[in-house]
Amino acid sequence: MSTDSRDPHSHAFAGRAVISAPLTVTPETLIDDAIARMHQTQASCVLIIDQQRRVGIFTERDLVRLVASGQPTADVVIAAVMTQQVRTILADQVKDTPSLFNLMRQYQVRHLPVVDNEGQLQGMITQQSLRQALKTTTLLKFKSVAEAMETQVICTPQSSSVLQVAQLMAAHTVSCVVITERDSQPTGIITERDIVQFQSLGIDVHQTLAQTVMSTPLLPIHPYDSLWLAHQQMTQHHVRRLVVCAPTGALVGVITQSSILQTLNPAEIQQLVELLQQELEQLRSENQILLAAKNRELEQAQIRLSEQLAAEQIEKNQAETHIQFQAGLLDAVAQAVIATDLDGQILYWNRFAESLYGWFADEVVGRSILEIIPADTTREQATEIMTYLRQSEQWSGEILVQRQDGTFFPAWVIGSPIYDHRDALVGFVGVSSDISDRKRIETERQQAEQALQQSYADLEARVEARTADLRQAEQRWRSLLDNVHLAVVGLDFDGKVTYANPFLLNLTDYTAAEVLGQDWFSKFVPTSQQSLVKKYFQQLLSQEDTSLTCQNPILTQSGSQRIIAWNNTVLHNGQDHTIGTMSIGEDITQRFAIERMKAEFISVVSHELRTPLTAIHGGLKLLAKGLVPIQSEQGLQLLRLAAEQSQRLVRLVNDILELERLASGKSSLHKHLFNTQELTGQVADLFRLTAKQAGITLKVSDPGLAIVADSDRLNQVLTNLIDNAIKFSPADTTIWLTVESRESMIDNAPAILFRLRDQGRGIPPEKCAIIFDRFVQVDASDSREKGGTGLGLTICQSIIEQHSGSIWVESTPGEGSCFCFSLPVS
């Protein structure tokens, strides 16, 4: 019997082999992007489509050839490497699986695009989709792996690179290479799909070894296994090939989807399908006759039995459910549950009874409860309890019970009678639990309660006495802290003020209400010192080896600073948890100022006075002893050197006195309204000749702005800055002095900005931060070569700050410096 190509069953098989939405890209798609999509979708090929018409195909085998050739893929479009000649099949020709199978064999292809009459893509048929569509269970079960496996297997050692593996695939036109050990035992496999994955992940095929990326462990199959087993393993593990090994583990071949399909004879498949269809039709006919006869016989019996069975099943299900539920509940309870009949024969013994009494259920069920309870007194009690239960509803009480191992324990027992559905007494049930721990705990509780009462009475007496002592001690300490002439402050764990004595309040001009509960660091510590003082406070609370003494400035309500030397104590609560600090401090502001002045004076004497005095003393000594004639050129040079060094000493002393007058507030400002051009013109005229002699051009840009300030002091600032700029600027350079209107950076009030920029050597960044400190110079040799004292910029800063202004420097080494100061207009 031959099957027509339009047979619906055969057409259905063929239709299942068509992949309706195959992977497609445009010709302009980059190869790397196409490979990535093949890897993501696990597709074995990609069709190149231009306006719904296929123009080429790119398969895993094409990629292997591309990798083996070493051709780079970066920025290369798919159209450059695709296979343009593509075998296709019309959609209306997809009739049956044998014809599809023969067509793929004829063309020797693994991918067959399906197109319509206009050439537009409709789907794709692959060997994998064809294998899944063919229901060839019977044929595969009767064919062995040996009939289909490929014995010519390409192998390579583990030390081979991925590139070498790809070259082997391309040279031998195979879809996989088996990786072997030194003894030729297979350890892994690399397939065309793996090459797609490696390209998608960007793996270096030249450097990567096969043993690091091969698929392992292998899924070996034996030659005598059926093709059906091979088909199942491929489907289960989502692979398209298996390694075939002998029982010894030696490699004998490889089986692929292609080899399975090639083994199948399309004629056998077609014959099997036809035979199954005939048997199916015959069985359907016979079944219909038998079913018709049986249905007539069973319809009446079914009607009679259905109601009876339904009622019985409902009753049975309810009873079984109820029994299972009760049994589960009884086994789950943490109490011994024992049921007996009226004669005391044990009917039920739950799991907890097994652990409590030491008897297993199968050892006691069917025996008398009196046999299980060996003690005579317990047996008598059990007999009395059963007699009582025959006459009453329930009994409960404590009895002494003996276990199987002979040990005794007190048990609390609750006994109840059991009635059947006719309310007839049929037995007894007892629920018992070991109350040894409860009795022991009760005894210990009573003893502890008595001891606690006695301890409580003793503790109350001690607490009362201790409280009185603490009150007295607290009064003494508070009186001491309130009257001591030292600053005392208490802080909690978060740095909030919990106590401040009168001396501290008077020192800072605050009241207790203004201080208590406030954050100590934000209210009393200067901004520049807050992070340092907070860090010390946290270390004091958490680290036992932290020094208990420290020194830092605090702010008064007026904004002035006082230097305090603190002695700190960490406070703990009754559980020895840290709760804060108590600090006692001495006001050392005056002492600190005196020590600073002393240190500065000593520094000046040792570094600034010694050099000129040495020069004066040495020169005069040579002249006085007559070693150098006074009228000689060398004698006159020594006299000039002595005069210059004397002038340097006079300048140094004058600068120190001027700086101290400014710092102490003894030098007051004489502010008046004037035009900035008057100031800048005077200073420029003063230095124009000096600048010209040094080969330096002095340029002034001043629009003439009105300002209220001390013009003499500002003249002193500009004189100092221009003098420094001329000293440290090379010849043939320019110094710019500019004046402009600007808003204050602090409160946006009107301000005037003075800028003096030179083209000198510049100031290193680490010096810019300290250039306005006393006796600071960029180079130590400047004092000798330029004659400076290192106090000029400090004096400038003091004068500007007296005007409520600010001064700073901007400098790039090798390019020059720009000194700026900003002053409020009024």
C-alpha positions in Angstrom: 0.0 0.0 0.0 1.5 3.3 -1.0 0.9 6.6 0.8 -0.1 9.6 -1.2 2.0 12.7 -0.7 -1.0 14.5 0.4 -1.7 12.1 3.3 -2.5 14.2 6.3 -0.5 12.1 8.7 2.7 12.3 6.6 2.2 16.0 6.0 1.8 16.6 9.7 5.2 14.8 10.3 6.8 17.0 7.7 5.2 20.2 9.1 6.7 19.6 12.5 10.2 19.6 11.0 9.9 23.3 9.8 11.3 25.9 12.1 8.9 28.8 11.6 11.2 31.6 12.9 14.8 30.8 12.0 17.6 33.2 13.0 18.1 35.9 10.3 20.4 39.0 9.9 20.9 41.6 7.2 24.0 41.6 4.9 25.3 44.7 6.8 25.4 42.8 10.1 28.9 42.5 11.6 30.2 38.9 11.8 30.8 39.3 15.6 27.2 40.3 16.1 25.9 37.4 14.1 28.1 35.0 16.0 26.8 36.4 19.3 23.2 35.9 18.2 23.9 32.3 17.1 25.4 31.7 20.6 22.5 33.3 22.4 19.8 31.3 20.4 21.8 28.1 20.2 21.2 28.2 16.4 23.5 26.2 14.1 23.2 28.7 11.3 22.0 32.2 10.4 20.3 33.2 7.2 21.2 36.5 5.5 18.0 38.2 4.4 17.6 41.4 2.3 14.0 42.6 2.0 12.5 39.2 3.0 14.7 37.4 0.4 17.5 35.2 1.4 20.9 36.2 -0.1 23.1 33.8 1.7 23.7 31.5 4.7 26.4 31.4 7.4 26.8 28.1 9.3 28.9 26.8 12.2 31.0 25.0 9.7 31.6 28.3 7.8 32.8 29.9 11.1 35.2 27.0 11.8 36.7 27.5 8.3 37.0 31.3 9.0 38.7 30.8 12.4 41.0 28.1 10.9 42.1 30.5 8.2 43.1 33.1 10.8 41.1 35.8 9.1 40.1 38.6 11.5 36.4 39.1 12.1 36.4 42.6 13.7 34.5 45.2 11.7 33.8 42.6 8.9 30.2 42.3 7.6 28.5 38.9 7.2 28.0 39.5 3.5 31.8 39.2 3.0 32.0 35.6 4.3 28.5 34.1 3.7 27.8 31.2 1.4 25.7 32.7 -1.4 24.6 29.5 -3.2 21.8 28.3 -0.8 19.7 25.2 -1.5 16.0 25.8 -0.8 12.6 24.1 -0.9 9.2 25.5 -1.7 6.7 25.5 1.1 4.1 23.5 -0.9 6.8 20.8 -1.5 7.1 20.1 2.2 4.8 17.0 1.9 6.4 14.1 3.9 9.5 13.4 5.9 11.0 10.7 3.6 11.1 13.2 0.7 12.7 15.8 3.0 15.2 13.3 4.2 16.1 12.2 0.7 16.5 15.8 -0.4 18.9 16.7 2.3 20.9 13.5 1.5 21.0 14.4 -2.2 22.2 18.0 -1.6 24.5 16.9 1.3 23.3 19.8 3.4 22.3 20.2 7.1 20.1 23.3 6.6 17.3 23.6 4.1 15.5 27.0 4.0 11.7 26.9 3.1 10.5 29.7 0.8 7.2 30.6 -0.9 6.6 31.0 -4.7 7.9 34.6 -4.5 11.1 33.5 -2.9 10.3 34.9 0.5 11.5 33.0 3.6 8.9 30.9 5.4 11.1 28.8 7.7 14.0 26.4 8.0 14.5 22.6 8.1 17.6 21.3 9.9 18.8 17.8 10.7 17.9 18.3 14.4 14.3 19.5 13.6 13.9 16.6 11.2 15.1 14.1 13.8 12.7 15.5 16.4 9.8 15.4 13.9 10.4 11.7 12.9 8.7 9.4 15.3 11.0 6.5 14.6 11.1 4.9 18.0 10.7 1.4 16.7 13.4 1.6 14.1 15.9 3.3 16.5 15.3 0.6 19.1 16.2 -2.2 16.7 19.4 -0.5 15.3 22.6 -0.3 17.3 25.1 2.5 17.7 27.7 0.5 15.8 25.5 0.6 12.6 25.5 4.5 12.6 28.7 5.6 14.3 31.5 7.2 12.3 34.8 5.3 13.0 37.1 7.9 11.4 37.4 10.3 14.4 39.6 13.3 14.4 41.5 13.6 17.7 44.1 16.0 19.1 45.9 16.2 22.5 44.9 18.5 25.3 47.9 20.8 24.7 46.5 21.9 21.3 45.2 25.4 20.9 41.7 26.2 19.9 43.0 27.5 16.6 44.6 24.1 15.8 41.3 22.4 16.7 39.4 24.7 14.3 42.0 24.0 11.6 41.5 20.2 12.0 37.7 20.7 11.7 38.1 22.7 8.5 40.7 20.4 7.0 38.7 17.2 7.6 35.2 18.8 7.2 34.0 17.4 10.5 31.7 18.9 13.1 33.8 18.0 16.2 37.2 17.0 17.4 37.8 14.7 20.4 40.4 15.8 22.9 42.6 12.9 24.2 45.2 12.2 26.9 48.6 10.9 26.3 47.3 7.3 26.4 44.7 8.2 23.7 41.9 8.1 26.2 39.1 10.6 25.3 38.7 13.4 28.0 36.6 16.0 26.2 35.2 17.2 22.9 35.1 20.6 21.0 32.3 21.1 18.5 31.4 23.6 15.9 28.9 25.1 18.4 31.7 25.5 20.9 33.7 27.5 18.3 30.7 29.8 17.9 30.6 30.3 21.7 34.4 31.0 21.9 34.1 33.7 19.1 31.1 35.2 20.9 33.0 35.5 24.2 36.1 36.9 22.5 38.4 34.0 23.5 41.9 34.2 22.0 42.0 31.0 19.9 45.7 31.3 19.4 46.6 31.2 23.1 43.7 29.2 24.6 44.4 25.5 25.1 41.8 22.9 24.3 41.9 21.3 27.8 40.7 24.6 29.3 37.6 25.0 27.2 36.6 21.5 26.1 33.2 20.0 27.0 33.7 17.6 29.8 32.8 15.1 31.3 32.0 13.2 28.2 28.7 11.4 27.7 30.1 8.1 26.3 27.8 5.4 24.8 28.8 1.8 23.8 28.7 0.4 20.3 26.1 -2.2 21.2 23.6 0.3 22.7 20.6 1.1 20.6 20.2 4.3 18.5 17.1 5.0 20.6 19.3 5.3 23.7 21.6 7.7 21.8 18.7 9.7 20.6 17.4 10.0 24.2 20.8 11.1 25.6 21.1 13.8 22.8 17.6 15.1 23.6 18.1 15.0 27.4 21.6 16.8 27.4 20.9 19.1 24.4 23.8 17.8 22.4 24.2 16.8 18.8 26.9 14.2 19.0 28.2 11.5 21.4 31.5 9.8 21.9 31.4 6.0 21.4 33.7 4.0 23.7 34.5 0.4 24.1 34.0 -1.2 27.6 37.7 -0.6 28.2 37.1 3.1 27.7 39.0 3.3 24.4 37.6 5.6 21.7 36.0 3.6 18.8 33.9 6.3 17.1 31.5 9.2 17.3 27.8 9.3 16.6 26.0 12.5 15.4 22.6 13.6 14.4 23.7 13.3 10.8 24.8 9.7 11.2 21.5 8.8 13.0 19.5 10.2 10.1 21.7 8.6 7.5 21.2 5.2 9.2 17.4 5.5 8.8 16.1 4.2 5.5 13.3 6.5 4.3 11.5 3.4 2.7 11.5 1.7 6.1 10.2 4.8 7.8 7.4 5.1 5.2 6.6 1.4 5.5 6.5 1.6 9.3 4.1 4.6 9.1 1.8 2.8 6.7 1.8 -0.4 8.8 1.0 1.5 12.0 -1.8 3.3 10.2 -3.3 0.0 9.1 -3.1 -1.6 12.6 -4.6 1.6 14.0 -7.6 1.4 11.7 -8.1 -2.3 12.4 -7.9 -1.7 16.2 -10.3 1.2 16.0 -12.9 -1.0 14.1 -12.6 -3.9 16.6 -12.7 -1.7 19.6 -15.9 0.0 18.3 -17.7 -3.4 18.0 -16.5 -4.6 21.5 -17.3 -1.3 23.1 -20.8 -1.2 21.7 -21.6 -4.7 23.2 -19.9 -4.1 26.5 -21.5 -0.7 26.9 -25.0 -2.2 26.6 -24.1 -4.8 29.3 -22.4 -2.4 31.6 -24.8 0.5 31.4 -27.4 -1.1 33.6 -24.9 -2.6 36.1 -23.1 0.8 36.3 -26.3 2.5 37.1 -27.0 0.0 40.0 -23.5 0.1 41.4 -22.7 3.8 41.0 -25.0 4.9 43.7 -24.0 2.1 46.1 -20.3 2.6 45.4 -20.5 6.4 45.8 -22.2 6.1 49.2 -19.8 3.4 50.4 -16.8 5.4 49.1 -17.8 8.5 50.8 -18.3 6.7 54.1 -15.0 4.9 53.7 -13.1 8.0 52.8 -14.5 9.9 55.7 -13.7 7.0 58.1 -10.1 6.6 56.7 -9.5 10.3 56.8 -10.8 10.5 60.4 -8.7 7.6 61.5 -5.5 8.9 59.8 -6.1 12.3 61.2 -6.6 11.0 64.8 -3.6 8.6 64.5 -1.4 11.5 63.2 -2.6 13.7 66.1 -1.9 11.1 68.7 1.6 10.4 67.4 2.4 14.1 67.2 1.4 15.0 70.8 4.3 15.2 73.3 2.4 12.9 75.8 2.0 9.2 76.1 -1.4 8.0 74.9 -2.5 4.4 75.8 -5.8 2.8 75.0 -7.1 -0.5 76.5 -10.3 -2.6 76.4 -12.4 -3.1 79.4 -10.1 -5.9 80.7 -7.0 -3.8 80.4 -5.7 -5.3 77.2 -3.6 -2.7 75.4 -5.1 -1.6 72.0 -3.0 1.5 71.2 0.4 2.7 72.2 1.6 6.0 70.6 5.2 7.0 69.8 5.7 9.2 72.8 4.7 6.3 75.1 7.5 4.2 73.5 10.1 6.8 74.5 8.5 7.5 77.9 8.1 3.9 79.1 10.8 2.2 77.1 8.4 -0.3 75.4 7.8 -0.5 71.7 4.2 -0.6 70.5 4.6 -4.1 68.9 5.9 -5.4 72.3 2.9 -4.3 74.3 -0.2 -4.2 72.0 -2.4 -7.2 73.1 -0.9 -7.5 76.5 -2.5 -6.4 79.8 -1.5 -3.0 81.1 -0.9 -4.6 84.5 1.9 -6.6 83.0 3.6 -3.5 81.7 3.4 -1.7 85.0 5.5 -4.0 87.3 5.3 -2.1 90.6 2.7 -3.6 93.0 1.6 -0.1 94.1 1.2 1.1 90.5 -0.8 -2.0 89.6 -3.2 -1.4 92.5 -3.6 2.2 91.4 -4.2 1.1 87.8 -6.9 -1.3 89.0 -8.6 1.4 91.1 -8.4 3.9 88.2 -10.2 1.4 85.8 -12.8 0.7 88.4 -13.4 4.5 88.9 -13.6 5.0 85.1 -16.4 2.4 84.8 -18.5 4.6 87.1 -17.4 8.1 86.2 -16.4 10.3 83.3 -12.7 11.1 84.0 -9.9 10.6 86.5 -6.6 12.6 86.9 -3.8 12.4 89.4 -0.1 11.7 90.0 1.2 8.2 90.2 4.8 6.7 90.5 5.5 4.7 87.3 8.3 2.2 86.6 9.9 2.1 83.1 11.1 -1.1 81.3 14.7 -0.5 82.6 13.5 -0.5 86.2 13.8 3.3 86.8 10.9 5.2 88.4 9.4 8.6 87.5 6.4 10.6 88.7 3.7 10.8 86.0 0.6 12.9 85.7 -2.2 10.7 84.3 -5.6 11.7 82.9 -7.9 8.7 82.2 -11.2 8.7 80.3 -13.7 6.0 79.3 -14.2 5.2 75.6 -17.8 4.7 74.2 -18.8 3.4 70.8 -21.4 4.8 68.5 -24.2 3.2 70.6 -22.8 4.9 73.8 -21.6 1.5 75.1 -18.5 1.5 77.2 -15.8 -0.4 75.2 -12.5 0.6 76.9 -10.3 3.3 78.5 -7.7 5.8 77.3 -5.0 7.3 79.4 -2.8 10.4 78.7 0.4 10.6 80.8 3.5 12.8 81.0 6.7 12.8 83.0 6.5 15.5 85.6 9.9 15.0 87.1 11.3 18.3 85.7 8.1 20.1 86.8 8.4 18.8 90.4 12.1 19.6 90.5 11.6 23.0 89.1 8.7 23.6 91.6 11.0 22.6 94.5 13.8 24.8 93.2 11.4 27.7 92.6 10.2 27.5 96.2 13.8 27.4 97.5 14.8 30.2 95.2 11.8 32.3 96.2 12.7 32.0 99.8 16.3 32.9 99.1 15.2 35.8 96.9 13.0 37.2 99.6 15.8 37.1 102.0 18.2 38.6 99.4 15.7 41.3 98.6 15.4 42.4 102.2 19.2 42.5 102.5 19.5 44.4 99.3 17.0 47.0 100.2 18.9 47.7 103.4 22.2 47.9 101.5 20.7 50.1 98.8 19.2 52.5 101.3 22.5 52.9 103.0 24.4 53.2 99.8 21.9 55.7 98.4 22.4 57.9 101.5 26.2 57.7 101.0 25.9 58.5 97.3 23.7 61.5 98.0 26.3 62.9 100.4 29.1 62.2 98.0 27.2 63.8 95.1 26.6 66.9 97.2 30.3 67.1 98.1 31.4 66.6 94.5 28.9 69.0 93.0 29.9 71.7 95.6 33.5 71.1 94.7 32.9 71.3 90.9 30.6 74.3 91.2 33.2 76.3 93.2 36.5 75.2 91.7 38.3 77.8 89.6 38.7 75.4 86.7 36.4 74.6 83.7 34.4 71.4 84.2 32.2 69.9 81.4 30.4 66.6 81.2 29.6 65.1 77.8 27.4 62.1 76.9 28.3 59.4 74.4 27.2 61.6 71.5 29.1 64.7 72.6 26.1 66.5 74.0 26.8 68.7 77.1 25.3 67.2 80.3 27.0 69.4 82.9 28.9 72.8 82.8 30.2 74.4 86.0 29.8 78.1 86.8 33.5 78.8 86.0 33.1 77.5 82.4 29.9 79.4 81.9 31.5 82.7 83.1 34.5 82.0 80.9 32.4 81.5 77.8 29.7 84.1 78.8 26.9 81.5 78.4 24.1 80.5 80.7 23.4 76.9 81.7 20.1 76.8 79.6 22.1 77.9 76.5 24.7 75.1 76.9 23.0 72.0 78.3 22.0 69.5 75.6 24.0 71.3 72.9 26.7 69.7 70.8 30.0 70.5 72.4 32.0 70.4 69.2 29.8 72.6 67.0 29.2 75.2 69.8 32.6 75.5 71.5 35.3 74.1 69.2 36.6 76.2 66.3 35.7 74.9 62.8 39.4 74.2 62.0 39.8 72.0 65.1 36.4 70.2 65.1 37.5 67.1 63.2 40.6 66.6 65.3 38.9 67.1 68.6 36.0 64.7 67.6 38.5 62.0 66.6 40.3 62.3 70.0 36.9 62.2 71.8 35.9 59.0 69.9 39.3 57.4 70.6 38.9 58.3 74.3 35.6 56.4 74.5 36.7 53.3 72.6 40.5 52.9 73.2 41.8 52.3 76.7 45.4 53.4 75.9 44.3 56.9 74.7 46.0 59.8 76.7 43.7 61.4 79.2 45.2 64.8 78.7 44.8 67.1 75.8 44.8 70.8 74.8 42.6 72.7 72.4 41.0 76.1 71.9 37.3 76.8 72.8 35.1 79.6 71.5 33.3 82.1 73.8 30.0 83.6 73.0 31.8 86.7 71.6 33.8 84.5 69.2 37.2 84.9 70.9 39.3 81.8 71.7 40.6 80.5 75.0 43.2 77.8 75.2 42.3 75.0 77.7 44.5 72.2 79.0 42.1 69.3 79.8 42.3 66.3 82.1 39.6 63.8 81.0 37.8 60.9 82.7 35.7 58.3 80.9 32.3 57.6 82.6 30.7 54.2 82.8 27.2 53.0 84.0 26.4 50.1 86.3 26.9 47.6 83.5 30.4 49.0 82.8 29.2 50.5 79.5 30.8 53.7 78.4 28.3 56.6 78.7 30.4 59.7 78.3 33.3 61.8 79.7 33.9 64.3 82.5 36.7 66.8 81.8 38.4 69.4 84.0 40.3 72.1 82.2 42.7 75.0 83.0 42.6 78.3 81.0 46.2 78.6 79.8 45.5 81.3 77.1 47.9 83.9 78.6 50.5 81.3 79.3 50.2 79.9 75.8 50.6 83.5 74.3 53.6 84.1 76.4 55.2 80.8 75.4 54.5 81.5 71.8 56.0 85.0 71.9 59.0 83.5 73.7 59.5 80.8 71.1 59.2 83.3 68.3 61.7 85.7 69.9 64.2 82.9 70.4 63.7 81.8 66.8 64.4 85.4 65.6 67.5 85.7 67.8 68.9 82.4 66.7 68.1 82.6 63.0 67.7 86.3 62.1 69.9 88.3 64.5 72.9 86.1 64.6 73.8 86.4 60.9 73.9 90.3 60.7 75.6 90.5 64.1 78.2 88.1 63.1 78.9 90.0 59.9 79.1 93.4 61.8 81.3 91.9 64.6 83.7 90.2 62.2 84.1 93.3 60.0 84.6 95.7 62.9 87.1 93.3 64.6 89.2 93.3 61.4 89.2 97.1 61.3 89.8 97.5 65.0 92.9 95.3 65.0 94.2 97.0 62.0 94.3 93.8 60.0 92.4 95.7 57.2 93.1 99.5 56.7 90.0 101.6 57.1 90.8 103.8 54.1 91.5 100.8 51.8 88.9 99.5 49.4 88.4 96.3 51.5 88.1 98.4 54.6 85.4 100.6 53.0 83.6 97.4 51.8 83.6 96.1 55.4 82.1 99.4 56.6 79.4 99.3 54.0 78.6 95.6 54.9 78.4 96.6 58.6 76.0 99.5 57.7 73.8 97.2 55.5 73.6 94.6 58.3 72.8 97.2 60.8 69.9 98.4 58.6 68.8 94.8 58.3 68.7 94.5 62.1 66.7 97.8 62.4 64.2 96.5 59.8 63.8 93.2 61.6 63.2 94.9 65.0 60.7 97.3 63.4 58.9 94.5 61.7 58.6 92.5 65.0 57.4 95.5 66.9 54.9 96.4 64.1 53.6 92.8 64.0 53.1 92.6 67.8 51.3 96.0 67.8 48.9 94.6 65.1 48.4 91.3 66.9 47.7 92.9 70.3 45.3 95.4 68.8 47.4 98.4 69.9 47.7 99.7 66.4 44.3 101.2 65.4 43.1 101.9 61.9 42.4 105.5 60.7 39.8 104.9 58.0 38.6 107.6 55.6 37.0 107.8 52.1 39.5 108.0 49.2 40.0 106.9 45.6 42.0 103.8 44.8 43.9 105.7 42.1 45.5 107.9 44.7 46.8 104.8 46.5 48.0 102.9 43.4 49.5 106.1 41.8 51.6 106.8 44.9 52.9 103.2 45.1 53.6 103.0 41.4 55.5 106.3 41.4 57.6 105.1 44.4 58.7 101.9 42.6 58.8 102.9 38.9 62.5 103.9 39.1 63.5 100.8 41.1 61.6 98.6 38.6 63.3 100.3 35.6 66.8 99.8 37.2 65.9 96.1 37.5 64.8 95.9 33.9 61.1 95.3 34.9 58.0 96.9 33.6 55.4 98.0 36.1 51.9 98.3 34.7 48.8 99.6 36.7 45.1 99.2 35.8 42.9 101.0 38.2 39.4 102.4 37.2 39.4 104.6 40.4 37.0 103.1 42.9 35.8 104.7 46.1 36.7 102.9 49.4 36.6 103.6 53.1 39.9 102.2 54.6 43.2 103.2 56.2 45.2 104.4 53.1 48.5 104.4 54.9 48.1 100.8 55.9 47.1 99.7 52.4 50.1 101.7 51.1 52.2 99.6 53.4 50.7 96.3 52.0 51.1 97.3 48.4 54.7 98.5 49.1 55.6 95.2 50.6 54.0 93.2 47.8 55.6 95.2 45.0 59.0 95.2 46.7 58.9 91.4 46.9 57.7 91.1 43.3 60.7 93.2 42.0 63.1 91.2 44.2 62.0 87.9 42.8 61.3 88.8 39.1 64.0 88.4 36.4 64.8 91.3 34.0 62.7 91.9 30.9 59.5 90.8 32.7 56.3 92.7 33.7 54.5 93.2 37.0 50.8 94.0 36.8 48.8 95.8 39.5 45.0 95.7 38.9 42.0 97.0 40.8 38.4 95.9 40.2 35.0 95.8 41.8 33.8 92.4 43.1 31.2 91.0 45.4 32.5 89.6 48.7 32.8 85.7 48.7 31.4 85.6 52.2 28.2 87.8 52.3 28.0 89.0 48.6 28.5 92.6 49.8 30.3 95.1 47.5 34.1 94.6 47.7 37.3 95.7 45.9 39.9 93.2 44.7 43.6 94.1 44.4 45.7 91.8 42.3 49.6 91.9 41.9 50.9 89.5 39.3 54.5 88.9 38.4 56.5 86.6 36.1 59.0 85.4 38.7 60.0 81.9 39.8 56.7 81.2 41.5 55.9 79.5 44.8 55.7 75.7 45.4 52.2 74.4 46.4 53.4 73.3 49.8 54.7 76.8 50.5 51.5 78.6 49.4 49.6 77.3 52.4 52.2 78.7 55.0 53.6 81.7 53.0 51.8 84.2 55.4 53.2 82.6 58.6 56.0 84.3 60.5 59.6 83.9 59.2 58.5 81.7 56.3 60.4 82.2 53.1 60.3 80.1 49.9 64.1 79.6 50.0 66.3 79.8 53.1 69.0 81.7 51.0 66.5 84.5 50.3 67.2 86.1 53.7 70.9 86.4 52.8 70.6 87.3 49.1 67.4 89.5 49.2 67.6 90.9 52.7 64.1 89.9 53.8 63.0 89.2 57.4 60.2 86.8 56.6 57.6 89.0 58.4 56.4 91.3 55.6 53.6 89.0 54.4 52.5 88.3 58.0 52.2 92.1 58.5 50.2 92.4 55.3 47.8 89.6 56.4 47.3 91.3 59.8 46.5 94.7 58.1 44.0 93.1 55.6 42.3 91.1 58.4 42.0 94.3 60.5 40.0 95.7 57.5 37.7 92.5 57.6 39.2 91.4 54.3 41.1 88.4 53.0 44.5 87.9 51.3 45.8 84.9 49.4 48.3 83.8 46.8 47.9 81.9 43.4 51.1 80.6 42.0 52.5 78.2 39.4 56.2 77.4 39.8 58.3 78.6 36.9 55.5 80.9 35.6 55.0 83.5 38.4 52.8 84.4 41.4 49.6 86.5 41.9 49.0 88.0 45.4 45.3 89.0 45.8 43.5 90.8 48.6 39.8 91.7 48.9 38.4 94.6 51.0 34.9 95.6 51.7 34.0 99.0 50.2 32.8 100.4 53.5 
